[in-house]
Structure formats: structure tokens, C-alpha cells
Amino acid sequence: MLEVGRKKIKKLNLGTIIYLQYGDSENLPFKENSFDTITCAFGVRNFENLDLGLSEMFRVVKNGGKIAILEFSK
């Protein structure tokens, strides 16, 4: 999926503003308070440990930041 995304980014000439990185949802490779917004679409269903994955999102989002999750499964 990362390769598909990279091709789309290149085709749309967005390589200077979008960077894709492989990582572990339970141990995100970012410092605390790194992001203004975090989005996840159809991904949390794949978290091995939902609570740990969500806590990592909260750890890396800035105070007052937004987290948006699109998920239809239970």
C-alpha cells in the first residue's frame, strides 16, 4: 500500500509535502506532541492492541490537536 501511495503522490506532484513512513501503531516513531492532526481510515481494525494504538495517537498529537478515525467495524 505504501508503494501505491507513493505512486499517487508522485503523479500528483505532492512529494514535497507528503511523506509516507512504515511504522508500528503501538510504538510510533515520533516525539510527543508532534502533530496538529492525526487521521486513520480503516486502520484501527488492524491494531493488535486497540488501547495501546489509540494511546500512541494521543501521545503524538499536540495539545488541542485533532484525531479523526474513520472505521465501520466494531
ChimeraX commands (.cxc) that place a marker at each C-alpha (Angstrom):
marker #1 position 0.00,0.00,0.00 radius 0.5
marker #1 position 2.88,2.36,0.67 radius 0.5
marker #1 position 4.14,1.85,-2.87 radius 0.5
marker #1 position 0.67,2.58,-4.29 radius 0.5
marker #1 position 0.52,5.75,-2.18 radius 0.5
marker #1 position 3.99,6.85,-3.28 radius 0.5
marker #1 position 3.00,6.48,-6.93 radius 0.5
marker #1 position -0.12,8.60,-6.38 radius 0.5
marker #1 position 1.90,11.26,-4.54 radius 0.5
marker #1 position 4.43,11.39,-7.37 radius 0.5
marker #1 position 1.69,11.57,-10.02 radius 0.5
marker #1 position 0.07,14.49,-8.19 radius 0.5
marker #1 position 3.44,16.18,-7.62 radius 0.5
marker #1 position 2.94,16.25,-3.84 radius 0.5
marker #1 position 6.28,14.74,-2.85 radius 0.5
marker #1 position 7.46,17.93,-1.15 radius 0.5
marker #1 position 4.53,17.99,1.31 radius 0.5
marker #1 position 3.56,14.33,1.81 radius 0.5
marker #1 position 5.90,11.64,3.13 radius 0.5
marker #1 position 4.81,8.05,3.79 radius 0.5
marker #1 position 6.51,6.03,6.50 radius 0.5
marker #1 position 6.09,2.46,7.70 radius 0.5
marker #1 position 5.64,2.16,11.45 radius 0.5
marker #1 position 4.15,0.25,14.37 radius 0.5
marker #1 position 0.84,1.66,15.64 radius 0.5
marker #1 position 1.75,0.60,19.18 radius 0.5
marker #1 position 5.15,2.30,19.12 radius 0.5
marker #1 position 5.01,5.31,16.81 radius 0.5
marker #1 position 8.46,6.63,15.82 radius 0.5
marker #1 position 7.62,10.26,16.65 radius 0.5
marker #1 position 8.15,12.58,19.60 radius 0.5
marker #1 position 5.30,13.58,21.88 radius 0.5
marker #1 position 3.17,16.49,20.66 radius 0.5
marker #1 position 4.45,16.21,17.07 radius 0.5
marker #1 position 1.26,16.59,15.01 radius 0.5
marker #1 position -1.62,19.05,14.71 radius 0.5
marker #1 position -3.89,16.36,13.27 radius 0.5
marker #1 position -3.86,12.58,13.00 radius 0.5
marker #1 position -6.16,10.70,10.64 radius 0.5
marker #1 position -6.77,6.98,10.30 radius 0.5
marker #1 position -9.17,5.41,7.81 radius 0.5
marker #1 position -10.00,1.72,8.10 radius 0.5
marker #1 position -6.84,1.13,10.13 radius 0.5
marker #1 position -7.73,0.73,13.78 radius 0.5
marker #1 position -9.42,-2.59,12.97 radius 0.5
marker #1 position -5.89,-3.90,12.36 radius 0.5
marker #1 position -4.41,-2.73,15.67 radius 0.5
marker #1 position -3.30,-5.75,17.66 radius 0.5
marker #1 position -3.86,-3.76,20.86 radius 0.5
marker #1 position -6.50,-1.06,20.28 radius 0.5
marker #1 position -5.93,0.74,23.59 radius 0.5
marker #1 position -2.17,0.96,23.04 radius 0.5
marker #1 position -2.57,2.13,19.44 radius 0.5
marker #1 position -5.02,4.86,20.44 radius 0.5
marker #1 position -2.82,5.96,23.34 radius 0.5
marker #1 position 0.08,6.34,20.90 radius 0.5
marker #1 position -2.07,8.61,18.74 radius 0.5
marker #1 position -2.88,10.74,21.77 radius 0.5
marker #1 position 0.81,10.82,22.73 radius 0.5
marker #1 position 1.99,12.24,19.41 radius 0.5
marker #1 position -0.87,14.69,18.75 radius 0.5
marker #1 position -0.32,18.24,20.01 radius 0.5
marker #1 position -2.34,19.57,22.92 radius 0.5
marker #1 position -5.56,20.85,21.36 radius 0.5
marker #1 position -4.91,18.84,18.20 radius 0.5
marker #1 position -7.44,16.66,16.41 radius 0.5
marker #1 position -7.64,12.91,15.87 radius 0.5
marker #1 position -10.06,11.69,13.18 radius 0.5
marker #1 position -10.80,7.97,12.81 radius 0.5
marker #1 position -12.99,6.54,10.05 radius 0.5
marker #1 position -13.94,2.98,10.94 radius 0.5
marker #1 position -17.12,0.99,10.35 radius 0.5
marker #1 position -16.21,-2.23,12.14 radius 0.5
marker #1 position -16.85,-2.84,15.82 radius 0.5
marker link #1:1,2 radius 0.2
marker link #1:2,3 radius 0.2
marker link #1:3,4 radius 0.2
marker link #1:4,5 radius 0.2
marker link #1:5,6 radius 0.2
marker link #1:6,7 radius 0.2
marker link #1:7,8 radius 0.2
marker link #1:8,9 radius 0.2
marker link #1:9,10 radius 0.2
marker link #1:10,11 radius 0.2
marker link #1:11,12 radius 0.2
marker link #1:12,13 radius 0.2
marker link #1:13,14 radius 0.2
marker link #1:14,15 radius 0.2
marker link #1:15,16 radius 0.2
marker link #1:16,17 radius 0.2
marker link #1:17,18 radius 0.2
marker link #1:18,19 radius 0.2
marker link #1:19,20 radius 0.2
marker link #1:20,21 radius 0.2
marker link #1:21,22 radius 0.2
marker link #1:22,23 radius 0.2
marker link #1:23,24 radius 0.2
marker link #1:24,25 radius 0.2
marker link #1:25,26 radius 0.2
marker link #1:26,27 radius 0.2
marker link #1:27,28 radius 0.2
marker link #1:28,29 radius 0.2
marker link #1:29,30 radius 0.2
marker link #1:30,31 radius 0.2
marker link #1:31,32 radius 0.2
marker link #1:32,33 radius 0.2
marker link #1:33,34 radius 0.2
marker link #1:34,35 radius 0.2
marker link #1:35,36 radius 0.2
marker link #1:36,37 radius 0.2
marker link #1:37,38 radius 0.2
marker link #1:38,39 radius 0.2
marker link #1:39,40 radius 0.2
marker link #1:40,41 radius 0.2
marker link #1:41,42 radius 0.2
marker link #1:42,43 radius 0.2
marker link #1:43,44 radius 0.2
marker link #1:44,45 radius 0.2
marker link #1:45,46 radius 0.2
marker link #1:46,47 radius 0.2
marker link #1:47,48 radius 0.2
marker link #1:48,49 radius 0.2
marker link #1:49,50 radius 0.2
marker link #1:50,51 radius 0.2
marker link #1:51,52 radius 0.2
marker link #1:52,53 radius 0.2
marker link #1:53,54 radius 0.2
marker link #1:54,55 radius 0.2
marker link #1:55,56 radius 0.2
marker link #1:56,57 radius 0.2
marker link #1:57,58 radius 0.2
marker link #1:58,59 radius 0.2
marker link #1:59,60 radius 0.2
marker link #1:60,61 radius 0.2
marker link #1:61,62 radius 0.2
marker link #1:62,63 radius 0.2
marker link #1:63,64 radius 0.2
marker link #1:64,65 radius 0.2
marker link #1:65,66 radius 0.2
marker link #1:66,67 radius 0.2
marker link #1:67,68 radius 0.2
marker link #1:68,69 radius 0.2
marker link #1:69,70 radius 0.2
marker link #1:70,71 radius 0.2
marker link #1:71,72 radius 0.2
marker link #1:72,73 radius 0.2
marker link #1:73,74 radius 0.2
view
